[in-house]
Amino acid sequence: PETSLQFDLALRYNPGTAAVGLYVYRYRIFDLIERFRIGDDFFFHNRGEAEITGVELETSFVIGNTLELTVGAHALRGEVADDGSPTDGVPAPGIFAVLRGNPSTKWWWMLRGAAYARDDRPGPTEQVVPGYGVFDAGAGFKIADWLEVSVLGRNLFDRAFLASSDEDSVLAPGRSLQLVLRGRL
């Protein structure tokens, strides 16, 4: 069986209208169970030791009484210890920013942008993934204390990007619009 030894460090600071979080981690995996492919068939085997190391940073700022800006970034690296080859499932570095507004107790809106670097260290059953960026927007209205309607537009610039780094991955959905009616009991 695969086992791991995990070290996580979280530092958070929240003096009032701003908050900062820094997360650092290292996962040492023993008897890594790795997926590999021969022809059209996938198999699994133990590969030895692997290490995944990462850092994440997130900040948020309250701007006036009605705005909040959240910005973050992450970078990870995963590799097999004996030869330095990349492991599956490690995302490319990325950044994001979210601006949220609450102009009243009934209304809210949100703008979100995210960008991801090129992933040119694919794992054994992954492919190189070009970098890409997306832009989302949404708004909602509280009809009653227990009922809200919202609309969310995703990938509004209709950018083409892979749904995952899996070597058989297809393109992610293009522009989409969701209408949500949410109730609480």
N, C-alpha and C positions, 0 to 999 in steps of 0.2 A: 504493500500500500504506500501511497504518496503521503509524506508528512512534511511539516514546515515549522520553522522557527521564525517568529515574526516580531519585529521591533517597530513600534510606532511612537512618534513624538508629535504632540499637538501643542502649539502655543497660541493663545488667544488673548487679545487685548481689546477692551471695549470701554473707552473713557466717556462715552455718552452719545454724541452724534456720529461717531465713526467707530468702526470695528475692523480688526485685522486678525486673520487666522493664518498660521503657517503650519503645514503638516509635512512631516518627513517620515519616510518608512523604508524598511529593508526587509524583504522576505527571502529567507534561505529555504529552498525546497529540496528535500531529499527523496531520491527515487522518483524523480519527475516522470509522470505519466504523459508521454508525448504522442500526439496523433500524427500519423504519417500516411502517405498515399502511395499505392502501387497501382498504376492504371486508373481504373474508375473506382477502386475499392480503398477504403480507409481502414487502417489498423492502429493498434496502440502498443507501446512498449515502454519499459522503464529506461530512462535516458541517463540517470545519474543525478548530480546536483545542479541546481539552477539558482539564480539570484535575480530578484526584481527589486529595483531601487527607484524611489520616486519622491517628488516634492510638489506640493500644491500650495498656492497662495490665493487668499480671497480677502477682499476688502469691501466694505460697504460704508456709504456716507449718506446721512440724512441731510437733504438740502431744503431748508425752509420747513414748512409744515406738511407739504404735500408731495415731495419728491424723495426718492431713494435711488442711489446709484450703487450697483454692485459690480465689481470687476474682479476677475480671477484668471489664473493660469495654472497649467500643470505640465510636468515633464517627467517621463518614466523611461527606464531602460531595463530590459530583461535579457539575460543571456545564460547559456549553459556554461557551467564552470570549467569543464575540461577543454573546450575549444573556443569559447567566446561567441558561438553562433547564437543568433537571436531566438527567443522563445515566442510562441504564439500568444496572442491576446494582449499585447502591450501597445496602447494607442500612441499615436504621434503627439508631439507637443501641441498644446492648444491654448487659446485665450478666449475670454468671453467678456461681454459687458451687458448689463441689464439696467434699464432705466424704468422705474415704476412710478406711476403717479396716482394719487388718490385725491382728486379735486373735491370730493364730497364723501359723505358716509355711504352713499349709494353707488357711486361710480368709481371705477379703477381702469387704468390702462397700462400697457407694458410694451417696451421696445427691447429687442434682444439681438445682438450680433455676436457671432462666434467665428473664429478662424483656426484652422488646423494645418500644421506643417506637413510637408511631404513625408511619408513613412517609407524610407528606402532600406529598412532593416526588417523585411518580413520574416515571420517564423516559417517552419517547415511546410505548413499547409496554407500559407498566406501569399499575397501578392503585394507588389509595390503599390502604394496608394498615393496619388497626387494630392498636393495640398488643396484646400478649398475653404470657402467661407459661406456662411448662411446668415439670413436676416429674417427675424420673426417679429410679429406684432400682434397684440391682442387688446381686448377691452371687455369689460363686464359691467352689469347693472344688477344691483340687489333689488328684487321685486318686493320681497318680504324678508324678515329675519331668517326664514328657513328656505328661501328660494332665490336662486341667482341664474341669470342667463349671461352667457359670454360667447365671444367669437375669437378664434385664434387663427391667424394666418401664418403658415410655416413656409420657409424657403421662398420668400416672396419674390426674389430675383430669379427664381427658377434655375438655380445653379445645378449642373450635373455633377454628382459625386457618387462613389461606391457606397453601398449600404453597410458594408463591413470590409475588413481586409481579407476575408476568406477567399481562397483562390477561385471559387465558383460564384463569388458574389455578383449581384446585378446592381444596376444603378438604383439609388434611393429614390423614393417618390419625389416628383417635382413639386411645384407649388401646390399647396393644399389649404383648404379652409375648413375649420371645424366650428360647428355651432353646438353649444353645450347648454343643457338645462340641468342645473344641479340643485338637489333638494336635500335637506337635513331633517331627520326624524327626531 
